[in-house]
Amino acid sequence: MNEKIGYLLSDLLDEMKHRKEESDNALKQEKDSFEEGRNLAYAEIIEMIESRANIYDVNLR
């Protein structure tokens, strides 16, 4: 079960990193409050997944 959770979290983490990268690129084009908030939310989700996986000793790779 722990391995399946690792795969799930790894997939979610990769998707969040991809979306953050898109948001980073959008912010380079035009800064707006919505995009800045979206970018911050992705960064917080990435950090949360990584730290929780570490706490529960879940391998993300």
N, C-alpha and C positions, 0 to 999 in steps of 0.2 A: 504494500500500500504506500509506503514512504516513497518508493521509486516513482509511482504514478503521480503522486503529489508533486514530486520534483519536476517531472515532465510538464505537468499542468502549470506550475509556477514559472518554469523556464519559458514556456510558450507565452504566457501572459507578460512576462518581463520583456521578452523580445518584441512583442507587439507594442508595449508602452514605450520602449526605446525608439521604435520606428515612428510612432506617432509624435514623440517629443522631437525627433529629428525634423519631421515635417513642420512642426510648430516653430522650431528654431529657424528654419528656412523662411517661413511666413513672416516671422518677426524681422528678418533681414530686409524683406520687401517693404513692409509697412507696419509700424508699431501701433497697436491699439490695445485698449484695456482688456477686451475679451481674449485676445491672443496671448497677452501677458499672463492672464489668469489661467488659461488653458495650459500654457507652458509650465507654470508653477505647479499645477495639479499633476501633470505627468511626472515631473521631477519628484514630487512627494510620493506618488504611487510607486515609482521605481525604487526609491529609498526604502519605503515601507516593505515591499516584497523582499528586497535583498536582506534587510535586517531581520525580518520575521523568519525567513528561511535559515539564516545563520543561527538564530536563537533555537530553532527546532531541529537543527542539524540536518536540513534538507539540502541535498546537492542539486544545484541549478544547472549543472553542466554534465 
